[in-house]
Amino acid sequence: MSRYQHIYLDNQPINKMDFDNTLSYLSSYFKLSIASIKYRIEELNLITYTRNNKTFKNILRSAFESILQ
């Protein structure tokens, strides 16, 4: 179920393309990196991933944990 002002990302090509276009637009508009935009969208709970997609936040957490060990 879609929610207004919410991003639902799954493996459908059109949803991936919309997500990438949205990130590119916001990155350009706010003059921030795409990674920063992606992180902020997740932080605000504005995105829902399908179960088989890892969240960007979890990927970052795993990367930092492996660096700190």
N, CA, C, O and CB atoms as a CASP TS submission, in Angstrom:
PFRMAT TS
TARGET T0000
AUTHOR 0000-0000-0000
METHOD Language model
MODEL 1
PARENT N/A
ATOM      1  N   MET     1       0.838  -1.176   0.000  1.00  0.00           N
ATOM      2  CA  MET     1       0.000   0.000   0.000  1.00  0.00           C
ATOM      3  C   MET     1       0.890   1.250   0.000  1.00  0.00           C
ATOM      4  O   MET     1       1.804   1.367   0.817  1.00  0.00           O
ATOM      5  CB  MET     1      -0.957  -0.007   1.220  1.00  0.00           C
ATOM      6  N   SER     2       0.625   2.149  -0.891  1.00  0.00           N
ATOM      7  CA  SER     2       1.411   3.374  -0.972  1.00  0.00           C
ATOM      8  C   SER     2       0.884   4.428  -0.018  1.00  0.00           C
ATOM      9  O   SER     2      -0.313   4.504   0.256  1.00  0.00           O
ATOM     10  CB  SER     2       1.410   3.912  -2.393  1.00  0.00           C
ATOM     11  N   ARG     3       1.794   5.228   0.475  1.00  0.00           N
ATOM     12  CA  ARG     3       1.423   6.357   1.318  1.00  0.00           C
ATOM     13  C   ARG     3       1.880   7.619   0.629  1.00  0.00           C
ATOM     14  O   ARG     3       2.925   7.639  -0.021  1.00  0.00           O
ATOM     15  CB  ARG     3       2.038   6.241   2.742  1.00  0.00           C
ATOM     16  N   TYR     4       1.106   8.665   0.770  1.00  0.00           N
ATOM     17  CA  TYR     4       1.468   9.949   0.196  1.00  0.00           C
ATOM     18  C   TYR     4       2.772  10.424   0.815  1.00  0.00           C
ATOM     19  O   TYR     4       2.953  10.329   2.029  1.00  0.00           O
ATOM     20  CB  TYR     4       0.346  10.988   0.411  1.00  0.00           C
ATOM     21  N   GLN     5       3.672  10.927   0.004  1.00  0.00           N
ATOM     22  CA  GLN     5       4.975  11.420   0.434  1.00  0.00           C
ATOM     23  C   GLN     5       5.827  10.324   1.070  1.00  0.00           C
ATOM     24  O   GLN     5       6.569  10.575   2.019  1.00  0.00           O
ATOM     25  CB  GLN     5       4.797  12.562   1.411  1.00  0.00           C
ATOM     26  N   HIS     6       5.715   9.129   0.549  1.00  0.00           N
ATOM     27  CA  HIS     6       6.493   7.997   1.048  1.00  0.00           C
ATOM     28  C   HIS     6       7.022   7.225  -0.158  1.00  0.00           C
ATOM     29  O   HIS     6       6.339   7.097  -1.174  1.00  0.00           O
ATOM     30  CB  HIS     6       5.629   7.070   1.984  1.00  0.00           C
ATOM     31  N   ILE     7       8.235   6.716  -0.035  1.00  0.00           N
ATOM     32  CA  ILE     7       8.867   5.981  -1.125  1.00  0.00           C
ATOM     33  C   ILE     7       8.817   4.492  -0.804  1.00  0.00           C
ATOM     34  O   ILE     7       9.206   4.066   0.283  1.00  0.00           O
ATOM     35  CB  ILE     7      10.336   6.455  -1.348  1.00  0.00           C
ATOM     36  N   TYR     8       8.338   3.716  -1.753  1.00  0.00           N
ATOM     37  CA  TYR     8       8.331   2.268  -1.632  1.00  0.00           C
ATOM     38  C   TYR     8       9.299   1.734  -2.669  1.00  0.00           C
ATOM     39  O   TYR     8       9.098   1.922  -3.869  1.00  0.00           O
ATOM     40  CB  TYR     8       6.892   1.670  -1.821  1.00  0.00           C
ATOM     41  N   LEU     9      10.344   1.071  -2.213  1.00  0.00           N
ATOM     42  CA  LEU     9      11.370   0.586  -3.127  1.00  0.00           C
ATOM     43  C   LEU     9      11.406  -0.932  -3.123  1.00  0.00           C
ATOM     44  O   LEU     9      11.626  -1.563  -2.089  1.00  0.00           O
ATOM     45  CB  LEU     9      12.744   1.152  -2.751  1.00  0.00           C
ATOM     46  N   ASP    10      11.190  -1.497  -4.283  1.00  0.00           N
ATOM     47  CA  ASP    10      11.304  -2.943  -4.454  1.00  0.00           C
ATOM     48  C   ASP    10      12.163  -3.207  -5.683  1.00  0.00           C
ATOM     49  O   ASP    10      12.916  -2.333  -6.112  1.00  0.00           O
ATOM     50  CB  ASP    10       9.894  -3.618  -4.593  1.00  0.00           C
ATOM     51  N   ASN    11      12.058  -4.380  -6.239  1.00  0.00           N
ATOM     52  CA  ASN    11      12.917  -4.738  -7.371  1.00  0.00           C
ATOM     53  C   ASN    11      12.332  -4.388  -8.732  1.00  0.00           C
ATOM     54  O   ASN    11      12.909  -4.755  -9.756  1.00  0.00           O
ATOM     55  CB  ASN    11      13.207  -6.199  -7.331  1.00  0.00           C
ATOM     56  N   GLN    12      11.218  -3.699  -8.771  1.00  0.00           N
ATOM     57  CA  GLN    12      10.638  -3.303 -10.046  1.00  0.00           C
ATOM     58  C   GLN    12      11.479  -2.189 -10.666  1.00  0.00           C
ATOM     59  O   GLN    12      11.824  -1.222  -9.987  1.00  0.00           O
ATOM     60  CB  GLN    12       9.168  -2.845  -9.864  1.00  0.00           C
ATOM     61  N   PRO    13      11.806  -2.317 -11.932  1.00  0.00           N
ATOM     62  CA  PRO    13      12.663  -1.313 -12.586  1.00  0.00           C
ATOM     63  C   PRO    13      12.110   0.115 -12.498  1.00  0.00           C
ATOM     64  O   PRO    13      12.879   1.058 -12.311  1.00  0.00           O
ATOM     65  CB  PRO    13      12.852  -1.680 -14.043  1.00  0.00           C
ATOM     66  N   ILE    14      10.811   0.285 -12.627  1.00  0.00           N
ATOM     67  CA  ILE    14      10.246   1.635 -12.579  1.00  0.00           C
ATOM     68  C   ILE    14      10.411   2.253 -11.189  1.00  0.00           C
ATOM     69  O   ILE    14      10.671   3.451 -11.073  1.00  0.00           O
ATOM     70  CB  ILE    14       8.758   1.606 -12.971  1.00  0.00           C
ATOM     71  N   ASN    15      10.264   1.457 -10.146  1.00  0.00           N
ATOM     72  CA  ASN    15      10.448   1.971  -8.783  1.00  0.00           C
ATOM     73  C   ASN    15      11.904   2.326  -8.516  1.00  0.00           C
ATOM     74  O   ASN    15      12.191   3.329  -7.862  1.00  0.00           O
ATOM     75  CB  ASN    15       9.967   0.942  -7.754  1.00  0.00           C
ATOM     76  N   LYS    16      12.819   1.513  -9.017  1.00  0.00           N
ATOM     77  CA  LYS    16      14.248   1.812  -8.876  1.00  0.00           C
ATOM     78  C   LYS    16      14.597   3.107  -9.613  1.00  0.00           C
ATOM     79  O   LYS    16      15.329   3.953  -9.101  1.00  0.00           O
ATOM     80  CB  LYS    16      15.106   0.640  -9.414  1.00  0.00           C
ATOM     81  N   MET    17      14.051   3.242 -10.840  1.00  0.00           N
ATOM     82  CA  MET    17      14.334   4.435 -11.631  1.00  0.00           C
ATOM     83  C   MET    17      13.770   5.686 -10.941  1.00  0.00           C
ATOM     84  O   MET    17      14.444   6.714 -10.879  1.00  0.00           O
ATOM     85  CB  MET    17      13.744   4.291 -13.050  1.00  0.00           C
ATOM     86  N   ASP    18      12.548   5.602 -10.430  1.00  0.00           N
ATOM     87  CA  ASP    18      11.955   6.735  -9.710  1.00  0.00           C
ATOM     88  C   ASP    18      12.781   7.102  -8.481  1.00  0.00           C
ATOM     89  O   ASP    18      12.987   8.282  -8.199  1.00  0.00           O
ATOM     90  CB  ASP    18      10.515   6.409  -9.293  1.00  0.00           C
ATOM     91  N   PHE    19      13.248   6.107  -7.762  1.00  0.00           N
ATOM     92  CA  PHE    19      14.055   6.337  -6.565  1.00  0.00           C
ATOM     93  C   PHE    19      15.370   7.024  -6.934  1.00  0.00           C
ATOM     94  O   PHE    19      15.767   8.000  -6.297  1.00  0.00           O
ATOM     95  CB  PHE    19      14.332   5.006  -5.834  1.00  0.00           C
ATOM     96  N   ASP    20      16.035   6.514  -7.957  1.00  0.00           N
ATOM     97  CA  ASP    20      17.295   7.119  -8.399  1.00  0.00           C
ATOM     98  C   ASP    20      17.096   8.548  -8.882  1.00  0.00           C
ATOM     99  O   ASP    20      17.902   9.427  -8.578  1.00  0.00           O
ATOM    100  CB  ASP    20      17.922   6.283  -9.508  1.00  0.00           C
ATOM    101  N   ASN    21      16.031   8.781  -9.631  1.00  0.00           N
ATOM    102  CA  ASN    21      15.732  10.135 -10.116  1.00  0.00           C
ATOM    103  C   ASN    21      15.433  11.088  -8.958  1.00  0.00           C
ATOM    104  O   ASN    21      15.859  12.243  -8.972  1.00  0.00           O
ATOM    105  CB  ASN    21      14.543  10.104 -11.087  1.00  0.00           C
ATOM    106  N   THR    22      14.705  10.601  -7.967  1.00  0.00           N
ATOM    107  CA  THR    22      14.383  11.416  -6.793  1.00  0.00           C
ATOM    108  C   THR    22      15.653  11.777  -6.031  1.00  0.00           C
ATOM    109  O   THR    22      15.838  12.928  -5.633  1.00  0.00           O
ATOM    110  CB  THR    22      13.398  10.671  -5.868  1.00  0.00           C
ATOM    111  N   LEU    23      16.531  10.789  -5.827  1.00  0.00           N
ATOM    112  CA  LEU    23      17.787  11.046  -5.123  1.00  0.00           C
ATOM    113  C   LEU    23      18.649  12.046  -5.890  1.00  0.00           C
ATOM    114  O   LEU    23      19.236  12.948  -5.294  1.00  0.00           O
ATOM    115  CB  LEU    23      18.561   9.737  -4.911  1.00  0.00           C
ATOM    116  N   SER    24      18.724  11.888  -7.199  1.00  0.00           N
ATOM    117  CA  SER    24      19.526  12.805  -8.021  1.00  0.00           C
ATOM    118  C   SER    24      18.983  14.228  -7.942  1.00  0.00           C
ATOM    119  O   SER    24      19.741  15.188  -7.810  1.00  0.00           O
ATOM    120  CB  SER    24      19.552  12.334  -9.485  1.00  0.00           C
ATOM    121  N   TYR    25      17.662  14.350  -8.025  1.00  0.00           N
ATOM    122  CA  TYR    25      17.055  15.674  -7.959  1.00  0.00           C
ATOM    123  C   TYR    25      17.332  16.333  -6.603  1.00  0.00           C
ATOM    124  O   TYR    25      17.759  17.486  -6.544  1.00  0.00           O
ATOM    125  CB  TYR    25      15.539  15.579  -8.208  1.00  0.00           C
ATOM    126  N   LEU    26      17.086  15.593  -5.516  1.00  0.00           N
ATOM    127  CA  LEU    26      17.297  16.156  -4.179  1.00  0.00           C
ATOM    128  C   LEU    26      18.768  16.478  -3.938  1.00  0.00           C
ATOM    129  O   LEU    26      19.092  17.488  -3.314  1.00  0.00           O
ATOM    130  CB  LEU    26      16.792  15.186  -3.106  1.00  0.00           C
ATOM    131  N   SER    27      19.647  15.628  -4.427  1.00  0.00           N
ATOM    132  CA  SER    27      21.079  15.863  -4.288  1.00  0.00           C
ATOM    133  C   SER    27      21.485  17.158  -4.980  1.00  0.00           C
ATOM    134  O   SER    27      22.254  17.952  -4.438  1.00  0.00           O
ATOM    135  CB  SER    27      21.873  14.685  -4.860  1.00  0.00           C
ATOM    136  N   SER    28      20.966  17.356  -6.163  1.00  0.00           N
ATOM    137  CA  SER    28      21.267  18.570  -6.915  1.00  0.00           C
ATOM    138  C   SER    28      20.643  19.801  -6.256  1.00  0.00           C
ATOM    139  O   SER    28      21.284  20.845  -6.136  1.00  0.00           O
ATOM    140  CB  SER    28      20.770  18.436  -8.357  1.00  0.00           C
ATOM    141  N   TYR    29      19.407  19.668  -5.837  1.00  0.00           N
ATOM    142  CA  TYR    29      18.680  20.793  -5.245  1.00  0.00           C
ATOM    143  C   TYR    29      19.335  21.278  -3.948  1.00  0.00           C
ATOM    144  O   TYR    29      19.525  22.477  -3.745  1.00  0.00           O
ATOM    145  CB  TYR    29      17.229  20.394  -4.975  1.00  0.00           C
ATOM    146  N   PHE    30      19.675  20.326  -3.079  1.00  0.00           N
ATOM    147  CA  PHE    30      20.257  20.686  -1.781  1.00  0.00           C
ATOM    148  C   PHE    30      21.784  20.738  -1.802  1.00  0.00           C
ATOM    149  O   PHE    30      22.411  21.089  -0.803  1.00  0.00           O
ATOM    150  CB  PHE    30      19.805  19.700  -0.730  1.00  0.00           C
ATOM    151  N   LYS    31      22.377  20.389  -2.939  1.00  0.00           N
ATOM    152  CA  LYS    31      23.831  20.376  -3.090  1.00  0.00           C
ATOM    153  C   LYS    31      24.500  19.488  -2.033  1.00  0.00           C
ATOM    154  O   LYS    31      25.464  19.881  -1.375  1.00  0.00           O
ATOM    155  CB  LYS    31      24.382  21.806  -3.000  1.00  0.00           C
ATOM    156  N   LEU    32      23.952  18.281  -1.897  1.00  0.00           N
ATOM    157  CA  LEU    32      24.471  17.273  -0.977  1.00  0.00           C
ATOM    158  C   LEU    32      24.746  15.995  -1.761  1.00  0.00           C
ATOM    159  O   LEU    32      24.273  15.831  -2.886  1.00  0.00           O
ATOM    160  CB  LEU    32      23.470  17.005   0.195  1.00  0.00           C
ATOM    161  N   SER    33      25.504  15.107  -1.164  1.00  0.00           N
ATOM    162  CA  SER    33      25.770  13.834  -1.826  1.00  0.00           C
ATOM    163  C   SER    33      24.510  12.972  -1.831  1.00  0.00           C
ATOM    164  O   SER    33      23.611  13.146  -1.008  1.00  0.00           O
ATOM    165  CB  SER    33      26.931  13.089  -1.130  1.00  0.00           C
ATOM    166  N   ILE    34      24.471  12.053  -2.769  1.00  0.00           N
ATOM    167  CA  ILE    34      23.340  11.125  -2.836  1.00  0.00           C
ATOM    168  C   ILE    34      23.295  10.272  -1.571  1.00  0.00           C
ATOM    169  O   ILE    34      22.213   9.956  -1.077  1.00  0.00           O
ATOM    170  CB  ILE    34      23.440  10.223  -4.096  1.00  0.00           C
ATOM    171  N   ALA    35      24.455   9.899  -1.046  1.00  0.00           N
ATOM    172  CA  ALA    35      24.503   9.113   0.191  1.00  0.00           C
ATOM    173  C   ALA    35      23.864   9.885   1.350  1.00  0.00           C
ATOM    174  O   ALA    35      23.146   9.300   2.159  1.00  0.00           O
ATOM    175  CB  ALA    35      25.963   8.742   0.538  1.00  0.00           C
ATOM    176  N   SER    36      24.119  11.183   1.433  1.00  0.00           N
ATOM    177  CA  SER    36      23.519  12.008   2.492  1.00  0.00           C
ATOM    178  C   SER    36      22.007  12.065   2.360  1.00  0.00           C
ATOM    179  O   SER    36      21.282  11.973   3.351  1.00  0.00           O
ATOM    180  CB  SER    36      24.095  13.426   2.459  1.00  0.00           C
ATOM    181  N   ILE    37      21.542  12.215   1.138  1.00  0.00           N
ATOM    182  CA  ILE    37      20.097  12.265   0.892  1.00  0.00           C
ATOM    183  C   ILE    37      19.462  10.929   1.257  1.00  0.00           C
ATOM    184  O   ILE    37      18.420  10.885   1.911  1.00  0.00           O
ATOM    185  CB  ILE    37      19.801  12.617  -0.588  1.00  0.00           C
ATOM    186  N   LYS    38      20.095   9.846   0.832  1.00  0.00           N
ATOM    187  CA  LYS    38      19.577   8.506   1.116  1.00  0.00           C
ATOM    188  C   LYS    38      19.502   8.270   2.623  1.00  0.00           C
ATOM    189  O   LYS    38      18.500   7.765   3.129  1.00  0.00           O
ATOM    190  CB  LYS    38      20.461   7.430   0.450  1.00  0.00           C
ATOM    191  N   TYR    39      20.547   8.631   3.323  1.00  0.00           N
ATOM    192  CA  TYR    39      20.578   8.452   4.782  1.00  0.00           C
ATOM    193  C   TYR    39      19.463   9.258   5.456  1.00  0.00           C
ATOM    194  O   TYR    39      18.789   8.756   6.355  1.00  0.00           O
ATOM    195  CB  TYR    39      21.952   8.875   5.347  1.00  0.00           C
ATOM    196  N   ARG    40      19.272  10.498   5.022  1.00  0.00           N
ATOM    197  CA  ARG    40      18.252  11.359   5.628  1.00  0.00           C
ATOM    198  C   ARG    40      16.847  10.836   5.346  1.00  0.00           C
ATOM    199  O   ARG    40      15.985  10.889   6.224  1.00  0.00           O
ATOM    200  CB  ARG    40      18.389  12.793   5.109  1.00  0.00           C
ATOM    201  N   ILE    41      16.604  10.336   4.141  1.00  0.00           N
ATOM    202  CA  ILE    41      15.305   9.759   3.814  1.00  0.00           C
ATOM    203  C   ILE    41      15.007   8.582   4.733  1.00  0.00           C
ATOM    204  O   ILE    41      13.884   8.429   5.214  1.00  0.00           O
ATOM    205  CB  ILE    41      15.261   9.316   2.341  1.00  0.00           C
ATOM    206  N   GLU    42      16.022   7.749   4.976  1.00  0.00           N
ATOM    207  CA  GLU    42      15.826   6.615   5.884  1.00  0.00           C
ATOM    208  C   GLU    42      15.622   7.079   7.312  1.00  0.00           C
ATOM    209  O   GLU    42      14.778   6.544   8.030  1.00  0.00           O
ATOM    210  CB  GLU    42      17.013   5.666   5.815  1.00  0.00           C
ATOM    211  N   GLU    43      16.393   8.070   7.725  1.00  0.00           N
ATOM    212  CA  GLU    43      16.284   8.594   9.084  1.00  0.00           C
ATOM    213  C   GLU    43      14.879   9.145   9.361  1.00  0.00           C
ATOM    214  O   GLU    43      14.375   9.041  10.480  1.00  0.00           O
ATOM    215  CB  GLU    43      17.333   9.690   9.311  1.00  0.00           C
ATOM    216  N   LEU    44      14.264   9.721   8.347  1.00  0.00           N
ATOM    217  CA  LEU    44      12.914  10.276   8.486  1.00  0.00           C
ATOM    218  C   LEU    44      11.821   9.234   8.245  1.00  0.00           C
ATOM    219  O   LEU    44      10.635   9.563   8.238  1.00  0.00           O
ATOM    220  CB  LEU    44      12.732  11.432   7.522  1.00  0.00           C
ATOM    221  N   ASN    45      12.223   7.985   8.049  1.00  0.00           N
ATOM    222  CA  ASN    45      11.284   6.886   7.781  1.00  0.00           C
ATOM    223  C   ASN    45      10.370   7.176   6.601  1.00  0.00           C
ATOM    224  O   ASN    45       9.168   6.915   6.654  1.00  0.00           O
ATOM    225  CB  ASN    45      10.443   6.608   9.011  1.00  0.00           C
ATOM    226  N   LEU    46      10.949   7.720   5.536  1.00  0.00           N
ATOM    227  CA  LEU    46      10.180   8.040   4.340  1.00  0.00           C
ATOM    228  C   LEU    46      10.314   6.975   3.258  1.00  0.00           C
ATOM    229  O   LEU    46       9.810   7.145   2.148  1.00  0.00           O
ATOM    230  CB  LEU    46      10.614   9.376   3.794  1.00  0.00           C
ATOM    231  N   ILE    47      10.989   5.886   3.579  1.00  0.00           N
ATOM    232  CA  ILE    47      11.188   4.829   2.581  1.00  0.00           C
ATOM    233  C   ILE    47      10.888   3.471   3.198  1.00  0.00           C
ATOM    234  O   ILE    47      11.203   3.203   4.357  1.00  0.00           O
ATOM    235  CB  ILE    47      12.633   4.861   2.022  1.00  0.00           C
ATOM    236  N   THR    48      10.275   2.632   2.389  1.00  0.00           N
ATOM    237  CA  THR    48      10.028   1.251   2.777  1.00  0.00           C
ATOM    238  C   THR    48      10.687   0.363   1.739  1.00  0.00           C
ATOM    239  O   THR    48      10.420   0.493   0.544  1.00  0.00           O
ATOM    240  CB  THR    48       8.496   0.948   2.902  1.00  0.00           C
ATOM    241  N   TYR    49      11.544  -0.537   2.190  1.00  0.00           N
ATOM    242  CA  TYR    49      12.191  -1.490   1.308  1.00  0.00           C
ATOM    243  C   TYR    49      11.434  -2.807   1.364  1.00  0.00           C
ATOM    244  O   TYR    49      10.781  -3.113   2.362  1.00  0.00           O
ATOM    245  CB  TYR    49      13.676  -1.687   1.694  1.00  0.00           C
ATOM    246  N   THR    50      11.523  -3.579   0.300  1.00  0.00           N
ATOM    247  CA  THR    50      10.996  -4.935   0.366  1.00  0.00           C
ATOM    248  C   THR    50      11.911  -5.735   1.272  1.00  0.00           C
ATOM    249  O   THR    50      13.014  -5.287   1.586  1.00  0.00           O
ATOM    250  CB  THR    50      10.887  -5.585  -1.055  1.00  0.00           C
ATOM    251  N   ARG    51      11.488  -6.870   1.683  1.00  0.00           N
ATOM    252  CA  ARG    51      12.261  -7.651   2.647  1.00  0.00           C
ATOM    253  C   ARG    51      13.642  -8.044   2.149  1.00  0.00           C
ATOM    254  O   ARG    51      14.579  -8.148   2.941  1.00  0.00           O
ATOM    255  CB  ARG    51      11.508  -8.882   3.011  1.00  0.00           C
ATOM    256  N   ASN    52      13.779  -8.264   0.841  1.00  0.00           N
ATOM    257  CA  ASN    52      15.075  -8.738   0.342  1.00  0.00           C
ATOM    258  C   ASN    52      16.067  -7.620   0.063  1.00  0.00           C
ATOM    259  O   ASN    52      17.186  -7.891  -0.372  1.00  0.00           O
ATOM    260  CB  ASN    52      14.873  -9.533  -0.909  1.00  0.00           C
ATOM    261  N   ASN    53      15.685  -6.371   0.303  1.00  0.00           N
ATOM    262  CA  ASN    53      16.622  -5.255   0.141  1.00  0.00           C
ATOM    263  C   ASN    53      17.180  -4.867   1.502  1.00  0.00           C
ATOM    264  O   ASN    53      16.432  -4.719   2.469  1.00  0.00           O
ATOM    265  CB  ASN    53      15.931  -4.035  -0.535  1.00  0.00           C
ATOM    266  N   LYS    54      18.491  -4.703   1.574  1.00  0.00           N
ATOM    267  CA  LYS    54      19.094  -4.204   2.808  1.00  0.00           C
ATOM    268  C   LYS    54      18.949  -2.691   2.845  1.00  0.00           C
ATOM    269  O   LYS    54      19.071  -2.023   1.818  1.00  0.00           O
ATOM    270  CB  LYS    54      20.593  -4.621   2.913  1.00  0.00           C
ATOM    271  N   THR    55      18.691  -2.157   4.019  1.00  0.00           N
ATOM    272  CA  THR    55      18.605  -0.707   4.117  1.00  0.00           C
ATOM    273  C   THR    55      19.996  -0.113   4.093  1.00  0.00           C
ATOM    274  O   THR    55      20.961  -0.731   4.544  1.00  0.00           O
ATOM    275  CB  THR    55      17.858  -0.284   5.392  1.00  0.00           C
ATOM    276  N   PHE    56      20.085   1.068   3.573  1.00  0.00           N
ATOM    277  CA  PHE    56      21.351   1.782   3.487  1.00  0.00           C
ATOM    278  C   PHE    56      21.950   1.955   4.873  1.00  0.00           C
ATOM    279  O   PHE    56      23.162   1.835   5.051  1.00  0.00           O
ATOM    280  CB  PHE    56      21.162   3.146   2.811  1.00  0.00           C
ATOM    281  N   LYS    57      21.105   2.235   5.848  1.00  0.00           N
ATOM    282  CA  LYS    57      21.570   2.433   7.216  1.00  0.00           C
ATOM    283  C   LYS    57      22.235   1.155   7.748  1.00  0.00           C
ATOM    284  O   LYS    57      23.274   1.232   8.405  1.00  0.00           O
ATOM    285  CB  LYS    57      20.395   2.849   8.128  1.00  0.00           C
ATOM    286  N   ASN    58      21.653  -0.009   7.473  1.00  0.00           N
ATOM    287  CA  ASN    58      22.234  -1.271   7.936  1.00  0.00           C
ATOM    288  C   ASN    58      23.553  -1.564   7.227  1.00  0.00           C
ATOM    289  O   ASN    58      24.483  -2.098   7.831  1.00  0.00           O
ATOM    290  CB  ASN    58      21.251  -2.425   7.712  1.00  0.00           C
ATOM    291  N   ILE    59      23.632  -1.213   5.944  1.00  0.00           N
ATOM    292  CA  ILE    59      24.883  -1.411   5.208  1.00  0.00           C
ATOM    293  C   ILE    59      25.973  -0.529   5.799  1.00  0.00           C
ATOM    294  O   ILE    59      27.099  -0.984   6.003  1.00  0.00           O
ATOM    295  CB  ILE    59      24.694  -1.102   3.701  1.00  0.00           C
ATOM    296  N   LEU    60      25.644   0.734   6.077  1.00  0.00           N
ATOM    297  CA  LEU    60      26.623   1.642   6.690  1.00  0.00           C
ATOM    298  C   LEU    60      27.048   1.136   8.064  1.00  0.00           C
ATOM    299  O   LEU    60      28.233   1.135   8.396  1.00  0.00           O
ATOM    300  CB  LEU    60      26.043   3.062   6.809  1.00  0.00           C
ATOM    301  N   ARG    61      26.080   0.712   8.849  1.00  0.00           N
ATOM    302  CA  ARG    61      26.388   0.207  10.196  1.00  0.00           C
ATOM    303  C   ARG    61      27.349  -0.969  10.115  1.00  0.00           C
ATOM    304  O   ARG    61      28.318  -1.031  10.872  1.00  0.00           O
ATOM    305  CB  ARG    61      25.095  -0.212  10.933  1.00  0.00           C
ATOM    306  N   SER    62      27.091  -1.901   9.205  1.00  0.00           N
ATOM    307  CA  SER    62      27.964  -3.067   9.041  1.00  0.00           C
ATOM    308  C   SER    62      29.367  -2.645   8.620  1.00  0.00           C
ATOM    309  O   SER    62      30.359  -3.183   9.111  1.00  0.00           O
ATOM    310  CB  SER    62      27.375  -4.038   8.009  1.00  0.00           C
ATOM    311  N   ALA    63      29.440  -1.685   7.711  1.00  0.00           N
ATOM    312  CA  ALA    63      30.750  -1.217   7.238  1.00  0.00           C
ATOM    313  C   ALA    63      31.539  -0.585   8.371  1.00  0.00           C
ATOM    314  O   ALA    63      32.725  -0.871   8.535  1.00  0.00           O
ATOM    315  CB  ALA    63      30.584  -0.210   6.088  1.00  0.00           C
ATOM    316  N   PHE    64      30.892   0.273   9.157  1.00  0.00           N
ATOM    317  CA  PHE    64      31.596   0.927  10.257  1.00  0.00           C
ATOM    318  C   PHE    64      31.994  -0.056  11.352  1.00  0.00           C
ATOM    319  O   PHE    64      33.065   0.073  11.946  1.00  0.00           O
ATOM    320  CB  PHE    64      30.732   2.024  10.846  1.00  0.00           C
ATOM    321  N   GLU    65      31.141  -1.034  11.619  1.00  0.00           N
ATOM    322  CA  GLU    65      31.477  -2.044  12.629  1.00  0.00           C
ATOM    323  C   GLU    65      32.700  -2.840  12.205  1.00  0.00           C
ATOM    324  O   GLU    65      33.561  -3.146  13.030  1.00  0.00           O
ATOM    325  CB  GLU    65      30.288  -2.991  12.869  1.00  0.00           C
ATOM    326  N   SER    66      32.780  -3.176  10.920  1.00  0.00           N
ATOM    327  CA  SER    66      33.932  -3.949  10.455  1.00  0.00           C
ATOM    328  C   SER    66      35.217  -3.114  10.493  1.00  0.00           C
ATOM    329  O   SER    66      36.301  -3.656  10.709  1.00  0.00           O
ATOM    330  CB  SER    66      33.682  -4.465   9.032  1.00  0.00           C
ATOM    331  N   ILE    67      35.100  -1.804  10.286  1.00  0.00           N
ATOM    332  CA  ILE    67      36.264  -0.928  10.350  1.00  0.00           C
ATOM    333  C   ILE    67      36.754  -0.781  11.788  1.00  0.00           C
ATOM    334  O   ILE    67      37.958  -0.753  12.041  1.00  0.00           O
ATOM    335  CB  ILE    67      35.930   0.448   9.759  1.00  0.00           C
ATOM    336  N   LEU    68      35.818  -0.688  12.719  1.00  0.00           N
ATOM    337  CA  LEU    68      36.160  -0.436  14.122  1.00  0.00           C
ATOM    338  C   LEU    68      36.691  -1.671  14.848  1.00  0.00           C
ATOM    339  O   LEU    68      37.246  -1.552  15.940  1.00  0.00           O
ATOM    340  CB  LEU    68      34.951   0.086  14.850  1.00  0.00           C
ATOM    341  N   GLN    69      36.529  -2.850  14.257  1.00  0.00           N
ATOM    342  CA  GLN    69      36.983  -4.074  14.928  1.00  0.00           C
ATOM    343  C   GLN    69      38.451  -4.281  14.774  1.00  0.00           C
ATOM    344  O   GLN    69      38.992  -5.264  15.279  1.00  0.00           O
ATOM    345  CB  GLN    69      36.258  -5.272  14.400  1.00  0.00           C
TER
END
